[in-house]
Amino acid sequence: MATTNPFRKPRVFQIRLLASSMSLLGRSSSGRSLILFVRSLPILRGFANFLLGYRRTFPSFAKAQASASHYIPASHEHPDEIRFHTSMSDAARESDYPVLFCLSRAEDDLHRVFDLGGNVGNLFYCYQQYLNFANDLVWMVYDLPSKKPIGEKLAAQRNEHRIRYVNAISAASGADLFIASGSLHYFEEPLDKISSRFRTIVLISVLASCRAARNSSLVCKN
Ligand SMILES: C[S@@+](CC[C@H](N)C(=O)[O-])C[C@H]1O[C@@H](n2cnc3c(N)ncnc32)[C@H](O)[C@@H]1O
């Protein structure tokens, strides 16, 4: 029988609490100075890194992933994560505002959209409450294979024919819009390399650490 580490839950709780407290602290200039001071002294930095566990910075994606899986042995396929993104289908987040603003000027020209890390297609469902997407629009979702049956089931429940799951990033070729919302950081290849392989008119990227529009980045090509 598999044994579970009794310290894992309290440790994850402690890591989350500290990371959230540091985020709050970093909102004030004195808090930022304190964090910078801690980072400048190797002993304090090492101790803070230990306390931050998987929420510290890592030299590579692989190292970050290995550390995180040590604490939480589940990833994007976790039912909570899927439930969360399904609920996102009905509610716009602050970070969706700049995307909606940009798309509101281009909705008539959208026929093929490529959604990198698009999960269950939640952006499509959310944005269509505000935008008038064409009936012949194809919204291509590229995500992990485990998301496909869940996304397809949701599309069937909502009687939505415009969502398609694609198996390769090359499907973005010829898309009117390439959108990466909260997903770019899961891909090691830089965005300019990914996008150099196909002709895309607009790239919109909402970055990982983005909790609000202030951290969103929007890149337009052509
Ligand atoms: C934070 S969620 C963002 C979901 C959605 N785009 C949004 O804005 O709500 C990141 C998504 O990236 C997907 N993802 C992570 N690594 C991936 C990979 N290697 N290939 C495809 N999708 C990936 C995850 O499954 C997840 O759906």
The ligand as an SDF file (V2000), in Angstrom:
LIG
                    3D

 27 29  0  0  0  0  0  0  0  0999 V2000
   -2.8960   28.1050  -16.8680 C   0  0  0  0  0  0  0  0  0  0  0  0
   -3.6810   27.1080  -18.0760 S   0  0  0  0  0  0  0  0  0  0  0  0
   -4.3230   28.3500  -19.1720 C   0  0  0  0  0  0  0  0  0  0  0  0
   -5.6020   27.9160  -19.8140 C   0  0  0  0  0  0  0  0  0  0  0  0
   -6.3060   28.9500  -20.6900 C   0  0  0  0  0  0  0  0  0  0  0  0
   -5.4840   29.3010  -21.8220 N   0  0  0  0  0  0  0  0  0  0  0  0
   -6.6940   30.1660  -19.9010 C   0  0  0  0  0  0  0  0  0  0  0  0
   -6.2180   31.2670  -20.1780 O   0  0  0  0  0  0  0  0  0  0  0  0
   -7.5200   30.0390  -18.9820 O   0  0  0  0  0  0  0  0  0  0  0  0
   -2.3030   26.4620  -18.9960 C   0  0  0  0  0  0  0  0  0  0  0  0
   -2.7150   25.4550  -20.0290 C   0  0  0  0  0  0  0  0  0  0  0  0
   -1.5370   25.0430  -20.7410 O   0  0  0  0  0  0  0  0  0  0  0  0
   -1.6560   23.6490  -20.9920 C   0  0  0  0  0  0  0  0  0  0  0  0
   -0.3260   23.0730  -21.2310 N   0  0  0  0  0  0  0  0  0  0  0  0
    0.7030   22.9940  -20.3560 C   0  0  0  0  0  0  0  0  0  0  0  0
    1.7580   22.3550  -20.9120 N   0  0  0  0  0  0  0  0  0  0  0  0
    1.3690   22.0430  -22.1750 C   0  0  0  0  0  0  0  0  0  0  0  0
    2.0030   21.3840  -23.2590 C   0  0  0  0  0  0  0  0  0  0  0  0
    3.2450   20.9180  -23.1410 N   0  0  0  0  0  0  0  0  0  0  0  0
    1.3260   21.2330  -24.4090 N   0  0  0  0  0  0  0  0  0  0  0  0
    0.0580   21.6990  -24.5360 C   0  0  0  0  0  0  0  0  0  0  0  0
   -0.6030   22.3430  -23.5540 N   0  0  0  0  0  0  0  0  0  0  0  0
    0.0390   22.5120  -22.3890 C   0  0  0  0  0  0  0  0  0  0  0  0
   -2.3150   23.1140  -19.7380 C   0  0  0  0  0  0  0  0  0  0  0  0
   -2.8960   21.8330  -19.9210 O   0  0  0  0  0  0  0  0  0  0  0  0
   -3.3260   24.1990  -19.4330 C   0  0  0  0  0  0  0  0  0  0  0  0
   -4.5590   23.9340  -20.0510 O   0  0  0  0  0  0  0  0  0  0  0  0
  1  2  1  0
  2  3  1  0
  2 10  1  0
  3  4  1  0
  4  5  1  0
  5  6  1  0
  5  7  1  0
  7  8  2  0
  7  9  1  0
 10 11  1  0
 11 12  1  0
 11 26  1  0
 12 13  1  0
 13 14  1  0
 13 24  1  0
 14 15  1  0
 14 23  1  0
 15 16  2  0
 16 17  1  0
 17 18  1  0
 17 23  2  0
 18 19  1  0
 18 20  2  0
 20 21  1  0
 21 22  2  0
 22 23  1  0
 24 25  1  0
 24 26  1  0
 26 27  1  0
M  CHG  2   2   1   9  -1
M  END
$$$$
